[in-house]
Amino acid sequence: MDEKVILITGASGGMGTHLMNWFKKQPVKLALHYFEQKIAEPATDHCQFFKADLTSEADVNQLIKAVLKRFGKIDIVINNAGISKSAMSWKTSLDAWNETMAINLTAPFLVAKACIPSMRERGSGSIINISSVVGQTGQIGTAAYSASKAGLIGLTKTLAKELASNNITVNALALGYFSTGMIADVPQIQQEQIIDSIPLKKLGDPAAVCKTIEWLISTEAAYVTGQVIQLNGGLYM
Ligand SMILES: NC(=O)c1ccc[n+]([C@@H]2O[C@H](COP(=O)([O-])OP(=O)(O)OC[C@H]3O[C@@H](n4cnc5c(N)ncnc54)[C@H](OP(=O)(O)O)[C@@H]3O)[C@@H](O)[C@H]2O)c1
């Protein structure tokens, strides 16, 4: 059987590691992207690593070219790389704003843009953008982050409309707070306040993200496009 090729950006991070480990056990080929943290895993026929600074259009184009050269196609893109810099809006520097936009919003646009021609040629594909509940609700101290994640939802819906006639689906996952990755940067006391604010009173299990993506890329979910799937413990309904 023709195995699907999945490109995961930010596979070196917390959520990316869970996604990598989840999909490694499945009959797929993985193109795993990293930037500064090399992934400590051996490359195999089914699992290859690609370094790129996603703030650079040249790097993004080179990344997609290298994955296509190695695997011949990209069936699924998971735009997972992202950063979060906390500061009140009036203390957020233009550099921090621009960097956040570059990684969280412009990079998914550039990655999608570079993948779309080959997906359109093949008449199939799936793009999944990892957004955040704070892009839907707003959150004190996250001006750049929440704006970038809200923008990603707009990008998702537009791409879904533009690509539907090519049988390419585009969806976003709006994540609440999960027990991996960037939550580690949040001080313990603040983590406790966050957990208290979540109706289900706990952080999310990254397996919920992996399983949702597994379903989204299945044939049974081929009719799902332009959606924002909420995984947030009841924070936003
Ligand atoms: N964890 C949560 O609770 C949570 C909640 C809501 C949304 N999310 C979203 O989930 C996604 C993954 O988050 P995470 O928690 O796994 O974060 P993380 O552990 O901090 O990982 C971030 C990833 O982004 C990559 N990255 C950062 N700057 C980059 C750049 N310039 N070019 C290319 N890659 C770059 C990092 O690569 P290197 O380390 O190799 O440099 C790393 O793989 C993000 O989009 C985040 O906004 C997470």
The ligand as an SDF file (V2000), in Angstrom:
LIG
                    3D

 48 52  0  0  0  0  0  0  0  0999 V2000
    1.8060   22.9820   24.7470 N   0  0  0  0  0  0  0  0  0  0  0  0
    0.6330   23.5880   24.8540 C   0  0  0  0  0  0  0  0  0  0  0  0
   -0.0220   23.5750   25.9090 O   0  0  0  0  0  0  0  0  0  0  0  0
    0.0550   24.3370   23.6710 C   0  0  0  0  0  0  0  0  0  0  0  0
   -1.1600   25.0060   23.8360 C   0  0  0  0  0  0  0  0  0  0  0  0
   -1.7210   25.6710   22.7540 C   0  0  0  0  0  0  0  0  0  0  0  0
   -1.0830   25.6530   21.5290 C   0  0  0  0  0  0  0  0  0  0  0  0
    0.1040   25.0350   21.4030 N   0  0  0  0  0  0  0  0  0  0  0  0
    0.7560   25.0620   20.0900 C   0  0  0  0  0  0  0  0  0  0  0  0
    1.3080   23.7920   19.8060 O   0  0  0  0  0  0  0  0  0  0  0  0
    2.4810   23.9400   18.9990 C   0  0  0  0  0  0  0  0  0  0  0  0
    3.6480   23.1640   19.6210 C   0  0  0  0  0  0  0  0  0  0  0  0
    3.9310   23.7570   20.8670 O   0  0  0  0  0  0  0  0  0  0  0  0
    4.8730   23.0720   21.9730 P   0  0  0  0  0  0  0  0  0  0  0  0
    4.1820   23.2370   23.2670 O   0  0  0  0  0  0  0  0  0  0  0  0
    5.3050   21.7410   21.5110 O   0  0  0  0  0  0  0  0  0  0  0  0
    6.1070   24.1110   21.9450 O   0  0  0  0  0  0  0  0  0  0  0  0
    7.6740   23.8590   22.0790 P   0  0  0  0  0  0  0  0  0  0  0  0
    7.9580   22.6370   22.8790 O   0  0  0  0  0  0  0  0  0  0  0  0
    8.2320   25.1520   22.5420 O   0  0  0  0  0  0  0  0  0  0  0  0
    8.1410   23.5760   20.5720 O   0  0  0  0  0  0  0  0  0  0  0  0
    8.2070   24.6160   19.6330 C   0  0  0  0  0  0  0  0  0  0  0  0
    8.7390   24.0890   18.3160 C   0  0  0  0  0  0  0  0  0  0  0  0
    8.7990   25.1780   17.3730 O   0  0  0  0  0  0  0  0  0  0  0  0
   10.0560   25.1410   16.7260 C   0  0  0  0  0  0  0  0  0  0  0  0
   10.5220   26.4970   16.3510 N   0  0  0  0  0  0  0  0  0  0  0  0
   10.6440   27.5880   17.1300 C   0  0  0  0  0  0  0  0  0  0  0  0
   11.1690   28.6000   16.4080 N   0  0  0  0  0  0  0  0  0  0  0  0
   11.3800   28.1400   15.1530 C   0  0  0  0  0  0  0  0  0  0  0  0
   11.8920   28.6940   13.9480 C   0  0  0  0  0  0  0  0  0  0  0  0
   12.3290   29.9580   13.8480 N   0  0  0  0  0  0  0  0  0  0  0  0
   11.9570   27.9000   12.8470 N   0  0  0  0  0  0  0  0  0  0  0  0
   11.5410   26.6320   12.9160 C   0  0  0  0  0  0  0  0  0  0  0  0
   11.0410   26.0380   14.0110 N   0  0  0  0  0  0  0  0  0  0  0  0
   10.9710   26.7920   15.1160 C   0  0  0  0  0  0  0  0  0  0  0  0
   11.0160   24.5570   17.7600 C   0  0  0  0  0  0  0  0  0  0  0  0
   12.1590   24.0240   17.0820 O   0  0  0  0  0  0  0  0  0  0  0  0
   13.6200   23.8900   17.7870 P   0  0  0  0  0  0  0  0  0  0  0  0
   13.3640   23.6330   19.2430 O   0  0  0  0  0  0  0  0  0  0  0  0
   14.2690   22.7490   17.0800 O   0  0  0  0  0  0  0  0  0  0  0  0
   14.3380   25.1740   17.5550 O   0  0  0  0  0  0  0  0  0  0  0  0
   10.1460   23.4900   18.4090 C   0  0  0  0  0  0  0  0  0  0  0  0
   10.1910   22.3080   17.6690 O   0  0  0  0  0  0  0  0  0  0  0  0
    2.7320   25.4530   18.8850 C   0  0  0  0  0  0  0  0  0  0  0  0
    2.2100   25.9300   17.6740 O   0  0  0  0  0  0  0  0  0  0  0  0
    1.9370   26.0160   20.0550 C   0  0  0  0  0  0  0  0  0  0  0  0
    1.5390   27.3580   19.8480 O   0  0  0  0  0  0  0  0  0  0  0  0
    0.6940   24.3840   22.4380 C   0  0  0  0  0  0  0  0  0  0  0  0
  1  2  1  0
  2  3  2  0
  2  4  1  0
  4  5  1  0
  4 48  2  0
  5  6  2  0
  6  7  1  0
  7  8  2  0
  8  9  1  0
  8 48  1  0
  9 10  1  0
  9 46  1  0
 10 11  1  0
 11 12  1  0
 11 44  1  0
 12 13  1  0
 13 14  1  0
 14 15  2  0
 14 16  1  0
 14 17  1  0
 17 18  1  0
 18 19  2  0
 18 20  1  0
 18 21  1  0
 21 22  1  0
 22 23  1  0
 23 24  1  0
 23 42  1  0
 24 25  1  0
 25 26  1  0
 25 36  1  0
 26 27  1  0
 26 35  1  0
 27 28  2  0
 28 29  1  0
 29 30  1  0
 29 35  2  0
 30 31  1  0
 30 32  2  0
 32 33  1  0
 33 34  2  0
 34 35  1  0
 36 37  1  0
 36 42  1  0
 37 38  1  0
 38 39  2  0
 38 40  1  0
 38 41  1  0
 42 43  1  0
 44 45  1  0
 44 46  1  0
 46 47  1  0
M  CHG  2   8   1  16  -1
M  END
$$$$
